[in-house]
């Protein structure tokens, strides 16, 4: 599978994992302190071929994603689940631990953020659905993020990400109903 866009990853091990899964070029940020030079390379990549941001499903990965997407508009975003980013033994979490199949699926499902953000799902909708606050909120957000392919978020980030990816009310309701159905069957 050949990827036209250049994939932004955190480090060398992520590049190795990407290249095992697909034929693609990468730019490594080398940590969460993304340099001006790296941002300039990403801007050029976006202009010439397009960019997919594919960072780890953890706080530093989300920080890099935010920094790059704020400074380089129009990037696509690929996400993997935390459980798919864990090593078979040892600690850590990251793209480098994901299987080639998981990586290919995430890249195939990459989303582009919309420039003009329209609020379709309100903060109040999220509170009423038990996605913010409550004992089941974290699990529900995690599963919802998987189903909608927008990655895991905390309560504050969920609203922003739903708007950012222009998730429709219908898609949100369908995914949320599946989350509730899974809870009932658990």
N, C-alpha and C positions, 0 to 999 in steps of 0.2 A: 504494500500500500504506500503510494507516494503522496506526501503532503506538500502542497504548494507553499503554504505559509511558513514563516520561520517561527519556531516554538521557543518561547521564553521559559527557561527552567532555572532552578536555584543553583545547581552545581554539576560537576563532572559526572557523578554517579547517575544523576537524572538523565543526562545526555546519553550515557551508555544504555540505560533502560529504554529510552525513546528509540534509539537506533536498533535495538534488538526487536522492537515492535513494528517500526515503520521506516521508510526511507524519508528522512527529513533533516533539515538543518536546525541548529539550536543557537540561542544566545544564552549564556550563563550569567546570572546576576551575582554569583559568588557571595551569597548572604543577603540579609535584609537591609543593609545599608547600600542601596542601589546608587552607584556612582553616576555623575553627570555624563561621563563618557559612555557608560552602558546605556543610559537613556537615549543618548544621541544615536547609538547603533540601532536601538529598538525603533526610534522614529524613522530612520532610514529604511529599516526592514519593513515597517508598516507601509511606508510610501511605495516601496518597490514590489513587495510580494504579499503583504499582509502579515499579521502576527496572531499567534494563539498563545495566551498566557496559561501555563500549566504548572502551577506551584503546589507544594505540599498542602494537605488538608489540616493545617495547624495555624497557630497565631502568626509565626514568622512568614509562612506562605501567604496568608491572607494580607499581611502587611505589604509584602512585595507586590501582590496583585493590585492592591489599592494604589500604591505609589506609581506603578507603571501605567495603570489605566487612567489615572488622573492626568499624567503628563503626556500620554500617547493615546488620544481618543480613537475609538473605532476598533480596538483590538477584540478578537474573539476570546472566549474563556472556556477552558476545559477543566472538568472537576473529576476527582475520584473520591470514593467513600473512604473514611478512615480505616475501616476493616480491610479494605483492599490495598492499603498503603502500609500495612504492618509487616515486619519481617517474619519469616517462619520461626526464627529463634533470635533472642536478644531483644533489645529495646529500640525505640525510634519509630518514626513514621515518615513516609515520604514516597514520592513518585518512583524512586529507585527500587522500591520493594514491590511495586505493582507488576502483575503478570503482563506479558505482551498483549493478551486478549483484552484485559482491563484498559490498558493504555489506548489500544486501537478504538475501543468503544467510546472512551472519553473524548478522543479527538474527533470521532465521527459526530458526536453530540455537541460539539463546541457551539456556544451561543455568542452573539454579538449584542452589546449593550445598545440601547436606543439613545439617541442624542436628546430628544425631547421626551422627558419622563412624564407619563400620565399616571395618576394614582387610580388604580382599578380596585385594589384591595387595601382597605384602610387599617390603621393601627388598631382601631376598635374591633374590626373583623378578627384580627389575630388574637386579641385578648379574649373575645367571646368564644373563639375556637379552642381556647386553652393552649395556645402556642406560645404565649408569654405569661409567665407566672404559673404556679401549680406544679404538682409532683410529676406529671407526665409531659410537661412542656418540652423539656430537652429532647426526650426520645421522639416526640411527635415532630419537632423541627428537623431532627436528624433524618427521619424517614421521609418527611415531606421534601427535604432537599435532595434526597436520593431519587425520589419519584419524578421530581420536576427537573432534575439534572442541573441544579444550581448550587450544589455543595452544601456543607453544613454551615449554619450561622447561629449566632446567639440571637436573643430576642430582638435586640436593637437592629442588628444587621438584616434580619429576615425581611422586614418591611422594605428596606432599601433595595435588597436584591430582587424581590418580587417586582418592584417598580423598574429597576435597572434592566431586567430581562423581559419586561412587559408581559408577565405571566397573566393570562386572561383569567377572569373570574371563573369561567367554566373549567379551565384546566386546574385551577387551584381547588375548586370544590371537588372535582373528580379525584384528584390526588388525596385530598384530605379525607374524603369518604373511604378511600382504600386504607388510609392510616387507621381510621376508627374501626373498620371492619377487621383489620389485622389485630388490633387491640382486643376486640371481642373474642376472636378465635384463639388468642394466646393463652 
